[in-house]
């Protein structure tokens, strides 16, 4: 039963929060299994690394092409229902792969269709999901809830790769079958949540022709928020470095003689850092304003990144990856808390998708540029170049008065600070 006062129920006793996080984690495990299995199946069928890479790139391409549209649709539609049907749709499409294995009829066109459709439905799900947390936990518990979500996702990342490899070893169709089950579990937990994921709205009929205007409205709103605009541009600029980082770390690990298992352990170190950062994020976000968090964490990243270039072994690389990855969720929670708090509820889907589309695009460019630079200047020089880029971003951010003086977020007038329903 919802409390009469406006103090959010402790997260540990908030049934809706447990259901939301639990369903997300199950779905993430399934997605991680499928993300590993899909390119392996393509390689087994074609032997082409190019096609395997292309099917991996579909998820990013889908977000870039569909992200802004998904944000507008999420703000139009019932968000909880959108999430449920997105999970059901992904389950129906994904189950076609295990069925095709039964008949020995798996084909490359089918795998591309599955990747595109599940990618589009995944964008809808993620966009709606990004708007849900303030309604489930209330503004007072938002930093803690986002921190727990980040930490839990990192924990899944640590164990997910091992689970994915084991599942694929049992049978090529097993990862896809597990993912189907995970989608259905997620849909079931969402159905059990009593809290609505948006404020009540009057009924309105909006045609497809208005979609472009609604997308433009969201982009204009983001642009007219100076702090969000500045920090989003900084985040996108940092995304260039982040996109290059995956290939860079692999190449640095190979340069110090790491084998495949040890490279996996390096990324496991990053997962541990993300887990710790998620657990610390709420405390840091509540204690320090967003501007100070952004500046301090950028300087910390700029100081940590050169250590990649001088790490003498895979174990040292893992330690550096852990230290650097500890910083990412802290900034992410601080930024998301600020943006979700000040954005009117009816525009959260569009604003979140606008920011995510820009940063995703920047990471894609960074990945491509990182691959080219690795060939031309080598891993050590690229690590130092990334460190220099972080130093420039730190200097620019520190010199920007609006970021330095950014205070605590304030909900827009008329937006309710609502405590969620809770059960034991």
C-alpha positions as CSV (number, residue, x, y, z in Angstrom):
1,X,0.0,0.0,0.0
2,X,1.3,3.5,-0.8
3,X,2.3,5.5,2.1
4,X,0.4,8.7,2.8
5,X,3.5,10.8,3.2
6,X,5.9,11.5,0.3
7,X,8.9,9.6,1.6
8,X,9.8,6.8,-0.8
9,X,9.7,3.3,0.7
10,X,13.2,1.8,1.2
11,X,14.3,0.1,-2.0
12,X,14.8,-3.3,-0.3
13,X,11.0,-3.3,0.6
14,X,9.8,-1.9,-2.8
15,X,8.3,-4.8,-4.6
16,X,7.9,-3.0,-7.9
17,X,11.6,-2.0,-7.9
18,X,12.6,-5.6,-7.2
19,X,10.4,-6.8,-10.0
20,X,11.8,-4.2,-12.4
21,X,15.4,-4.9,-11.6
22,X,15.0,-8.6,-11.5
23,X,13.3,-8.8,-14.9
24,X,15.9,-6.5,-16.4
25,X,18.7,-8.7,-15.1
26,X,17.2,-11.9,-16.5
27,X,16.7,-10.2,-19.8
28,X,20.3,-8.9,-19.9
29,X,21.7,-12.4,-19.2
30,X,19.7,-13.7,-22.2
31,X,20.8,-10.8,-24.4
32,X,24.5,-11.4,-23.5
33,X,24.2,-15.1,-24.4
34,X,22.6,-14.2,-27.7
35,X,25.2,-11.4,-28.4
36,X,28.0,-14.0,-28.3
37,X,26.1,-16.8,-30.0
38,X,24.9,-14.8,-33.0
39,X,28.3,-14.0,-34.6
40,X,29.5,-17.5,-33.8
41,X,26.6,-19.0,-35.7
42,X,27.3,-16.7,-38.6
43,X,31.0,-17.7,-38.6
44,X,30.0,-21.4,-38.5
45,X,27.7,-20.9,-41.5
46,X,29.8,-18.6,-43.6
47,X,33.3,-18.5,-42.2
48,X,33.2,-14.8,-42.9
49,X,34.4,-12.4,-40.2
50,X,33.0,-9.5,-42.2
51,X,29.5,-10.9,-41.9
52,X,29.9,-11.7,-38.3
53,X,31.0,-8.1,-37.6
54,X,28.1,-6.8,-39.7
55,X,25.5,-8.6,-37.6
56,X,27.1,-7.3,-34.5
57,X,27.0,-3.7,-35.9
58,X,23.2,-4.0,-36.5
59,X,22.3,-3.2,-32.9
60,X,24.2,0.1,-33.1
61,X,22.9,0.9,-36.5
62,X,19.3,0.2,-35.3
63,X,19.7,2.6,-32.5
64,X,21.1,5.4,-34.7
65,X,18.3,4.9,-37.3
66,X,15.4,4.2,-34.9
67,X,16.3,5.8,-31.6
68,X,14.7,9.2,-32.1
69,X,11.5,7.6,-33.5
70,X,11.4,5.2,-30.5
71,X,11.6,8.2,-28.1
72,X,8.6,9.9,-29.7
73,X,6.6,6.6,-29.7
74,X,7.4,5.9,-26.1
75,X,6.1,9.4,-25.1
76,X,2.9,8.6,-27.1
77,X,2.2,5.1,-26.0
78,X,1.6,3.4,-22.6
79,X,5.2,2.8,-21.5
80,X,4.7,-0.3,-19.5
81,X,2.6,-1.9,-22.2
82,X,5.3,-0.9,-24.8
83,X,8.0,-2.7,-22.7
84,X,5.9,-5.8,-22.2
85,X,5.0,-6.2,-25.9
86,X,8.6,-5.4,-26.9
87,X,9.7,-8.4,-24.8
88,X,7.0,-10.7,-26.2
89,X,7.9,-9.6,-29.7
90,X,11.6,-10.3,-29.2
91,X,10.7,-13.7,-27.7
92,X,8.5,-14.6,-30.8
93,X,11.2,-13.6,-33.3
94,X,14.1,-15.2,-31.4
95,X,12.4,-18.5,-31.0
96,X,12.5,-18.9,-34.8
97,X,16.2,-19.8,-34.5
98,X,15.9,-22.8,-32.2
99,X,12.9,-23.9,-34.3
100,X,15.0,-23.6,-37.5
101,X,17.8,-25.7,-35.8
102,X,15.3,-28.5,-35.3
103,X,14.6,-28.6,-39.0
104,X,18.3,-27.9,-39.9
105,X,17.1,-24.8,-41.8
106,X,19.0,-21.9,-40.2
107,X,20.0,-19.3,-42.8
108,X,21.9,-16.0,-42.9
109,X,18.9,-14.0,-44.1
110,X,16.9,-15.3,-41.1
111,X,19.7,-14.3,-38.7
112,X,19.8,-10.8,-40.1
113,X,16.0,-10.4,-39.8
114,X,16.2,-11.6,-36.2
115,X,19.0,-9.1,-35.5
116,X,17.1,-6.2,-37.0
117,X,13.7,-6.9,-35.5
118,X,15.0,-7.6,-32.0
119,X,17.3,-4.6,-32.3
120,X,14.4,-2.3,-33.1
121,X,12.2,-3.8,-30.3
122,X,15.2,-3.5,-28.0
123,X,15.5,0.2,-28.7
124,X,11.8,0.7,-27.8
125,X,12.3,-1.3,-24.6
126,X,15.4,0.5,-23.5
127,X,13.9,3.9,-24.3
128,X,10.7,3.2,-22.3
129,X,12.7,1.6,-19.5
130,X,14.9,4.7,-19.1
131,X,11.7,6.6,-18.2
132,X,10.3,4.1,-15.7
133,X,12.6,4.4,-12.7
134,X,11.4,7.8,-11.3
135,X,7.8,6.4,-11.2
136,X,8.8,3.2,-9.5
137,X,11.0,4.6,-6.8
138,X,10.3,8.3,-6.5
139,X,12.8,11.2,-6.9
140,X,14.3,10.7,-3.4
141,X,15.6,7.2,-4.1
142,X,16.4,7.8,-7.8
143,X,20.3,7.9,-7.4
144,X,20.3,4.8,-5.2
145,X,18.0,2.9,-7.6
146,X,20.1,3.9,-10.7
147,X,23.3,2.9,-8.9
148,X,21.9,-0.5,-8.0
149,X,20.8,-0.9,-11.6
150,X,24.3,0.0,-12.9
151,X,26.0,-2.3,-10.3
152,X,23.7,-5.2,-11.2
153,X,24.3,-4.8,-14.9
154,X,28.1,-4.9,-14.3
155,X,27.7,-8.1,-12.2
156,X,25.8,-9.6,-15.2
157,X,28.6,-8.6,-17.5
158,X,31.2,-10.3,-15.3
159,X,29.4,-13.6,-15.3
160,X,27.7,-13.3,-18.6
161,X,30.6,-14.1,-20.9
162,X,31.3,-17.4,-19.1
163,X,27.7,-18.4,-19.1
164,X,27.4,-17.5,-22.8
165,X,30.4,-19.7,-23.7
166,X,29.1,-22.6,-21.6
167,X,25.6,-22.4,-23.2
168,X,26.9,-22.3,-26.7
169,X,29.1,-25.3,-26.0
170,X,26.1,-27.3,-24.9
171,X,24.3,-26.5,-28.1
172,X,24.2,-23.8,-30.7
173,X,20.5,-23.1,-30.2
174,X,20.7,-23.0,-26.4
175,X,21.7,-19.3,-26.0
176,X,18.7,-18.3,-28.2
177,X,16.3,-20.6,-26.3
178,X,17.6,-19.1,-23.0
179,X,17.0,-15.6,-24.3
180,X,13.5,-16.5,-25.3
181,X,12.8,-17.6,-21.8
182,X,14.5,-14.4,-20.4
183,X,12.2,-12.2,-22.5
184,X,9.1,-14.0,-21.2
185,X,10.3,-13.7,-17.6
186,X,10.9,-10.0,-18.1
187,X,7.4,-9.5,-19.6
188,X,5.9,-11.4,-16.7
189,X,7.6,-9.3,-14.0
190,X,6.6,-6.1,-15.8
191,X,3.0,-7.2,-15.9
192,X,3.2,-7.8,-12.1
193,X,4.3,-4.2,-11.4
194,X,1.5,-2.1,-10.1
195,X,3.1,1.4,-10.6
196,X,2.3,3.1,-13.9
197,X,5.4,4.3,-15.8
198,X,4.0,7.8,-16.8
199,X,1.8,10.5,-15.4
200,X,-1.9,10.4,-16.3
201,X,-2.6,12.2,-19.6
202,X,-5.7,13.2,-21.5
203,X,-6.5,11.2,-24.6
204,X,-5.3,12.7,-27.9
205,X,-5.2,11.5,-31.4
206,X,-1.9,12.1,-33.2
207,X,-1.2,11.0,-36.7
208,X,2.0,9.7,-38.2
209,X,2.7,13.0,-39.8
210,X,3.1,14.6,-36.4
211,X,6.0,12.3,-35.4
212,X,8.7,14.5,-37.0
213,X,7.3,17.5,-35.1
214,X,7.4,15.6,-31.8
215,X,11.0,14.5,-32.4
216,X,12.0,18.1,-33.2
217,X,10.2,19.2,-30.0
218,X,12.4,16.8,-27.9
219,X,15.6,17.9,-29.7
220,X,14.8,21.6,-29.2
221,X,14.0,21.0,-25.5
222,X,17.4,19.3,-24.9
223,X,19.2,22.1,-26.8
224,X,17.5,24.7,-24.7
225,X,18.8,23.2,-21.5
226,X,22.3,24.6,-21.3
227,X,23.7,22.2,-18.7
228,X,22.3,19.1,-20.3
229,X,23.4,20.3,-23.8
230,X,27.0,21.0,-22.6
231,X,27.4,17.8,-20.7
232,X,25.8,15.8,-23.5
233,X,28.3,17.2,-26.0
234,X,31.1,16.4,-23.5
235,X,29.7,12.9,-23.1
236,X,29.6,12.4,-26.9
237,X,33.2,13.7,-27.2
238,X,34.2,11.2,-24.5
239,X,32.3,8.6,-26.4
240,X,34.8,8.9,-29.3
241,X,37.5,7.8,-26.8
242,X,35.3,5.1,-25.3
243,X,34.4,3.6,-28.7
244,X,38.1,3.3,-29.5
245,X,38.9,1.7,-26.1
246,X,37.6,-1.8,-26.7
247,X,39.9,-2.6,-29.6
248,X,42.7,-0.6,-28.0
249,X,42.6,-2.7,-24.8
250,X,42.6,-5.9,-26.8
251,X,45.6,-4.8,-28.8
252,X,47.5,-3.6,-25.7
253,X,46.8,-7.0,-24.0
254,X,48.1,-8.9,-27.0
255,X,51.2,-6.7,-27.0
256,X,52.1,-7.9,-23.5
257,X,51.5,-11.5,-24.5
258,X,48.0,-12.1,-23.1
259,X,46.0,-15.1,-24.4
260,X,42.2,-15.1,-25.0
261,X,41.5,-16.1,-21.4
262,X,43.7,-13.3,-20.0
263,X,42.1,-10.8,-22.3
264,X,38.7,-11.9,-20.9
265,X,40.0,-11.3,-17.4
266,X,41.1,-7.8,-18.3
267,X,37.5,-7.0,-19.3
268,X,36.4,-8.9,-16.2
269,X,38.4,-6.3,-14.2
270,X,36.4,-3.6,-16.0
271,X,33.2,-5.3,-14.9
272,X,34.4,-5.4,-11.3
273,X,35.1,-1.6,-11.5
274,X,31.6,-1.0,-12.9
275,X,30.1,-3.0,-10.1
276,X,32.0,-1.0,-7.4
277,X,31.2,2.3,-9.2
278,X,27.5,1.5,-9.3
279,X,27.5,0.8,-5.5
280,X,29.3,4.1,-4.8
281,X,27.3,6.2,-7.3
282,X,24.3,7.1,-5.1
283,X,26.5,8.3,-2.2
284,X,28.6,10.5,-4.6
285,X,25.6,11.8,-6.4
286,X,23.8,12.8,-3.2
287,X,26.9,14.4,-1.8
288,X,28.2,16.4,-4.7
289,X,26.4,18.5,-7.5
290,X,26.5,17.2,-11.0
291,X,29.0,19.8,-12.3
292,X,31.6,18.9,-9.6
293,X,31.1,15.2,-10.3
294,X,31.6,15.7,-14.1
295,X,34.8,17.7,-13.6
296,X,36.4,15.5,-11.0
297,X,35.7,12.2,-12.9
298,X,37.0,13.6,-16.2
299,X,40.2,14.6,-14.5
300,X,40.4,11.2,-12.8
301,X,39.9,9.5,-16.2
302,X,42.6,11.7,-17.8
303,X,45.0,10.7,-15.0
304,X,44.2,7.0,-15.2
305,X,44.1,6.4,-19.0
306,X,47.9,6.9,-19.7
307,X,48.5,3.9,-17.4
308,X,47.2,1.7,-20.1
309,X,50.2,2.6,-22.3
310,X,52.7,1.6,-19.6
311,X,51.0,-1.5,-18.1
312,X,53.6,-4.3,-18.2
313,X,51.2,-7.2,-18.1
314,X,47.6,-8.3,-18.5
315,X,47.1,-8.1,-14.7
316,X,48.1,-4.5,-14.6
317,X,45.8,-3.8,-17.6
318,X,43.0,-5.4,-15.6
319,X,43.7,-3.2,-12.7
320,X,43.7,0.0,-14.8
321,X,40.5,-1.1,-16.5
322,X,38.9,-1.7,-13.1
323,X,40.0,1.8,-11.9
324,X,38.8,3.5,-15.0
325,X,35.5,1.6,-15.2
326,X,34.8,2.5,-11.5
327,X,34.3,6.1,-12.7
328,X,31.8,5.6,-15.5
329,X,28.7,4.5,-13.6
330,X,29.2,7.3,-11.0
331,X,29.0,10.0,-13.8
332,X,26.2,8.0,-15.5
333,X,24.0,7.9,-12.4
334,X,24.7,11.6,-11.6
335,X,23.8,12.7,-15.2
336,X,20.7,10.4,-15.5
337,X,19.4,11.6,-12.1
338,X,19.7,15.2,-13.2
339,X,18.2,14.7,-16.6
340,X,15.3,12.5,-15.4
341,X,14.5,15.0,-12.6
342,X,14.3,18.2,-14.6
343,X,12.7,16.7,-17.7
344,X,8.8,16.9,-17.9
345,X,7.5,13.3,-17.8
346,X,5.7,13.6,-21.2
347,X,9.1,14.3,-22.9
348,X,11.4,11.9,-21.1
349,X,11.4,9.3,-23.9
350,X,12.4,11.9,-26.5
351,X,15.1,13.6,-24.5
352,X,16.6,10.3,-23.3
353,X,16.6,8.9,-26.9
354,X,18.2,12.2,-28.2
355,X,21.1,11.9,-25.8
356,X,21.5,8.2,-26.3
357,X,21.5,8.5,-30.1
358,X,24.2,11.2,-30.1
359,X,26.4,9.3,-27.7
360,X,25.9,6.0,-29.5
361,X,26.8,7.6,-32.8
362,X,29.9,9.1,-31.2
363,X,31.0,5.7,-29.9
364,X,30.4,4.1,-33.4
365,X,32.7,6.8,-34.9
366,X,35.2,6.2,-32.2
367,X,35.3,2.4,-32.9
368,X,35.9,3.0,-36.6
369,X,38.5,5.7,-36.0
370,X,40.2,3.5,-33.3
371,X,40.6,0.6,-35.7
372,X,42.2,2.9,-38.3
373,X,44.5,4.6,-35.8
374,X,45.6,1.3,-34.4
375,X,46.9,0.3,-37.8
376,X,48.7,3.6,-38.4
377,X,50.2,4.6,-35.1
378,X,50.0,1.5,-32.9
379,X,48.3,0.8,-29.5
380,X,50.7,2.7,-27.2
381,X,50.5,5.9,-29.2
382,X,46.7,5.6,-29.4
383,X,46.4,5.2,-25.7
384,X,48.4,8.3,-25.2
385,X,46.3,10.2,-27.8
386,X,43.1,9.1,-25.9
387,X,44.7,10.4,-22.7
388,X,45.4,13.7,-24.4
389,X,41.8,13.9,-25.6
390,X,40.6,13.3,-22.1
391,X,42.9,16.1,-20.8
392,X,41.5,18.5,-23.4
393,X,37.9,17.6,-22.3
394,X,38.8,18.1,-18.6
395,X,40.3,21.5,-19.3
396,X,37.3,22.6,-21.4
397,X,34.8,21.3,-18.8
398,X,36.6,23.0,-15.9
399,X,36.7,26.3,-17.8
400,X,33.0,26.2,-18.4
401,X,31.3,28.2,-15.6
402,X,27.8,26.8,-16.1
403,X,29.2,23.3,-15.5
404,X,31.3,24.3,-12.5
405,X,28.3,26.0,-10.8
406,X,25.7,23.4,-11.6
407,X,23.6,22.6,-8.5
408,X,21.1,20.0,-7.5
409,X,18.3,19.2,-10.0
410,X,14.8,20.5,-9.4
411,X,11.7,18.9,-10.9
412,X,9.7,21.0,-13.3
413,X,6.7,22.8,-11.8
414,X,3.6,20.7,-11.7
415,X,5.5,17.4,-11.7
416,X,4.6,15.3,-8.7
417,X,7.2,13.9,-6.3
418,X,5.3,10.7,-6.0
419,X,6.2,7.8,-3.7
420,X,5.7,4.4,-5.3
421,X,3.5,1.6,-4.1
422,X,5.3,-1.0,-2.1
423,X,4.8,-4.4,-0.6
424,X,6.7,-6.8,1.5
